[in-house]
Amino acid sequence: MNGTLYLVATPIGNLGDISARALETLRSVDLIAAEDTRNTVRLLNHFEIRKPLTSYHEYNKYDKAEVLIGHLRRGENIACVSDAGTPAISDPGEVLAARCIEEGIRVTSIPGACALITALTMSGMPARRFCFEGFLPSDKKEHKRILSQLVREERTIILYEAPHRLKTTLEELRDTLGGSRRITLCRELTKRYEEAIPLTLDSALSYYEENEPRGEYVLILAGADPAALAEQDHRSWDTVPLEEHMEIYLSKGMTRKEAMKKVAADRGLSRRDIYRALLQEENG
């Protein structure tokens, strides 16, 4: 009978945030797979837990996952922990969990601290709908593609960033989304010097010209304004002659009435307005 993989959330700063269930799980499993065994052993020592540790991190996540699956197939239970927070969120635990699911091995999650949720809830940004991008990709082409997609993202946007990359990322976001876009920069979450700083992208860049970034950051960005996006879309048709715009839809087999309806929607006008404009063009 296969064992179970437990994804165990650990504190992101304050040790008091670990749950009784997480401690019980860490004490009961046969093996703990840790992103950095040096960090995890300090946590275990604090709670007087003595269990075998093995490293499982970004650079061995594929090969080591197969080794861990071997343990699970032998009936051993494994706890997977990241350096801090919930495994599988911007974390190699995602690969191990996926492989276990493929192999029919039970995966369960022991909930607890998660930096993105902690930062979102304290930011004051809309939390009903949000998207999480984690760290922006290091591949230049993919990096540019993701940034371009964020231009039209209406949900609250959550990113992770390291201190040495923060200024560059803020510049890219400012150039892509505009300097007036609201952002809350969260750092040192749950720790003594916890901060959640609400700014605009312009003012954030000015702030970090005078204040050196320190600690890991969670960036909470306001989503795009739907009304502004719609207005931008309408304006994009201003340079297209009306008859040419109509022809786009007529060439797809639409009736003239159907085409006028689509053109009106594109331009943010009524169908009557389009009809009148077309008549004026036909009459010279």
Stockholm file with secondary structure:
# STOCKHOLM 1.0

chainA/1-284         MNGTLYLVATPIGNLGDISARALETLRSVDLIAAEDTRNTVRLLNHFEIRKPLTSYHEYNKYDKAEVLIGHLRRGENIACVSDAGTPAISDPGEVLAARCIEEGIRVTSIPGACALITALTMSGMPARRFCFEGFLPSDKKEHKRILSQLVREERTIILYEAPHRLKTTLEELRDTLGGSRRITLCRELTKRYEEAIPLTLDSALSYYEENEPRGEYVLILAGADPAALAEQDHRSWDTVPLEEHMEIYLSKGMTRKEAMKKVAADRGLSRRDIYRALLQEENG
#=GR chainA/1-284 SS CCCEEEEECBCSSCGGGSCHHHHHHHHHCSEEEESCHHHHHHHHHHTTCCCCEEECCTTTHHHHHHHHHHHHHTTCCEEEECSSBCTTSSSTHHHHHHHHHHTTCEEEEECCCCHHHHHHHHHCSCCSSEEEEESCCSSHHHHHHHHHHHTTCCSEEEEEECGGGHHHHHHHHHHHHCTTCEEEEEESTTSTTCEEEEEEHHHHHHHHHHSCCCSCEEEEECCCCHHHHHHHHHHTTTTSCHHHHHHHHHTTTCCHHHHHHHHHHHHTCCHHHHHHHHHHHHTC
#=GC SS_cons         CCCEEEEECBCSSCGGGSCHHHHHHHHHCSEEEESCHHHHHHHHHHTTCCCCEEECCTTTHHHHHHHHHHHHHTTCCEEEECSSBCTTSSSTHHHHHHHHHHTTCEEEEECCCCHHHHHHHHHCSCCSSEEEEESCCSSHHHHHHHHHHHTTCCSEEEEEECGGGHHHHHHHHHHHHCTTCEEEEEESTTSTTCEEEEEEHHHHHHHHHHSCCCSCEEEEECCCCHHHHHHHHHHTTTTSCHHHHHHHHHTTTCCHHHHHHHHHHHHTCCHHHHHHHHHHHHTC
//
